[in-house]
């Protein structure tokens, strides 16, 4: 479908980010192979470290924060760790990508315990609430655990257990 649209004149432009917002790494790779523009967020999610380094040199704080949230949303622990080491903030939402939640909320959504751990170890607040539902990352984990298939249920239960442990030590 992507090829049909591009062959009919659609522009791949920055659509790799759009694919990644929806968790479609292969689609993002394909869009880039067809002339899409590499972004810092795409480089982090696709583990293209040389390109990430190049793009980060000119990135604004807003672009770094967007890239952090995109990597968190995709459960890319290495990308999250990489961009946190270069100035992204673990407790700040992105103004341009699901601004109601912090990177930790979005890491929970991804189902990646490794990504959740990276953010907590970097100082992400497990008790901070989102601005849409007033939920903590632990609340999000409980919601996803309750509303997921059996395979994903276990992942969210593990995340919830981890967050309960770190939350009780934060009190």
URDAWO-V774259 format. One record per backbone hydrogen bond with DSSP energy under -0.5 kcal/mol. CO is the residue of the C=O (numbers start at 1). NH is the residue of the N-H. E is the energy in kcal/mol with one decimal. If there is no record, write none. Layout:
co:CO nh:NH e:E
co:CO nh:NH e:E
//
This chain:
co:1 nh:5 e:-2.5
co:2 nh:6 e:-2.8
co:3 nh:7 e:-3.2
co:4 nh:8 e:-1.3
co:5 nh:10 e:-2.5
co:6 nh:9 e:-1.6
co:12 nh:15 e:-2.7
co:13 nh:37 e:-3.7
co:14 nh:17 e:-1.4
co:14 nh:18 e:-0.7
co:15 nh:19 e:-2.3
co:16 nh:20 e:-2.2
co:17 nh:21 e:-2.4
co:18 nh:22 e:-1.0
co:19 nh:22 e:-0.5
co:19 nh:24 e:-2.7
co:20 nh:23 e:-1.8
co:23 nh:25 e:-1.0
co:24 nh:28 e:-2.0
co:25 nh:29 e:-2.6
co:26 nh:30 e:-2.4
co:27 nh:31 e:-2.8
co:28 nh:32 e:-2.2
co:29 nh:33 e:-2.2
co:30 nh:34 e:-1.2
co:31 nh:36 e:-2.4
co:32 nh:35 e:-1.6
co:36 nh:38 e:-0.5
co:39 nh:43 e:-2.6
co:40 nh:44 e:-2.2
co:41 nh:45 e:-2.4
co:42 nh:46 e:-2.3
co:43 nh:48 e:-2.8
co:44 nh:47 e:-0.9
co:47 nh:49 e:-1.0
co:48 nh:52 e:-2.4
co:49 nh:53 e:-2.7
co:50 nh:54 e:-2.1
co:51 nh:55 e:-2.8
co:52 nh:56 e:-2.4
co:53 nh:57 e:-1.1
co:55 nh:58 e:-0.8
co:56 nh:59 e:-0.8
co:60 nh:64 e:-2.3
co:61 nh:65 e:-2.3
co:62 nh:66 e:-2.5
co:63 nh:67 e:-2.5
co:64 nh:68 e:-2.4
co:65 nh:69 e:-2.4
co:66 nh:70 e:-2.6
co:67 nh:71 e:-2.4
co:68 nh:72 e:-2.7
co:69 nh:73 e:-2.9
co:70 nh:74 e:-1.3
co:71 nh:76 e:-2.8
co:72 nh:75 e:-1.6
co:75 nh:77 e:-1.2
co:76 nh:80 e:-2.6
co:77 nh:81 e:-2.8
co:78 nh:82 e:-2.3
co:79 nh:83 e:-2.4
co:80 nh:84 e:-2.2
co:81 nh:85 e:-1.7
co:83 nh:86 e:-1.2
co:83 nh:88 e:-2.1
co:84 nh:87 e:-1.3
co:89 nh:92 e:-1.0
co:90 nh:104 e:-0.5
co:94 nh:97 e:-0.7
co:97 nh:94 e:-0.6
co:98 nh:101 e:-1.6
co:100 nh:131 e:-2.5
co:102 nh:106 e:-1.9
co:103 nh:107 e:-2.2
co:104 nh:108 e:-2.3
co:105 nh:109 e:-2.0
co:106 nh:110 e:-1.5
co:107 nh:111 e:-0.8
co:107 nh:112 e:-1.1
co:108 nh:111 e:-1.4
co:111 nh:113 e:-0.8
co:112 nh:116 e:-2.1
co:113 nh:117 e:-2.7
co:114 nh:118 e:-2.2
co:115 nh:119 e:-2.1
co:116 nh:120 e:-2.5
co:117 nh:121 e:-2.9
co:118 nh:122 e:-1.2
co:119 nh:124 e:-2.7
co:120 nh:123 e:-1.7
co:124 nh:126 e:-0.7
co:125 nh:128 e:-1.1
co:126 nh:138 e:-0.7
co:130 nh:134 e:-0.6
co:135 nh:130 e:-2.1
co:136 nh:140 e:-2.2
co:137 nh:141 e:-2.4
co:138 nh:142 e:-2.4
co:139 nh:143 e:-2.3
co:140 nh:144 e:-2.8
co:141 nh:145 e:-2.5
co:142 nh:146 e:-2.1
co:143 nh:147 e:-1.6
co:145 nh:148 e:-0.8
co:149 nh:153 e:-2.6
co:150 nh:154 e:-1.2
co:151 nh:155 e:-0.8
co:152 nh:156 e:-2.2
co:153 nh:157 e:-2.2
co:154 nh:158 e:-2.3
co:155 nh:159 e:-2.2
co:156 nh:160 e:-2.7
co:157 nh:161 e:-2.5
co:158 nh:162 e:-2.3
co:159 nh:163 e:-2.8
co:160 nh:164 e:-2.5
co:161 nh:165 e:-1.9
co:162 nh:166 e:-2.3
co:163 nh:167 e:-2.6
co:164 nh:168 e:-2.1
co:165 nh:169 e:-1.2
co:166 nh:170 e:-0.7
co:167 nh:170 e:-0.5
co:167 nh:171 e:-0.9
//
